[in-house]
Amino acid sequence: MKARAIKIAVRNFIITQAHIKESEYHADKAWCDMRFDSLDFVELVMDLEEAFNVEFPDVTGPGDYEQFRTPNDVIKCLIEKTKDD
């Protein structure tokens, strides 16, 4: 899958789940700055795993894994996991 499609999909998932305006979304913002709590983050991870047919490490909240501090971190991981698709 192309990187641009992944970025758009992640953005759309976040906007929908956090109930924020598109203008409030920034891929380099911390999760809490977009009103994401632990439950929102776990739901996002589960939705992305299903949508992209990938598996992330066990995640229970945005603070649990240093590699997922921002949406960009998730996007980079998805690009890596889907690069052969």
Order of alpha helices (4+ residues) and beta strands (2+ residues): alpha-alpha-alpha
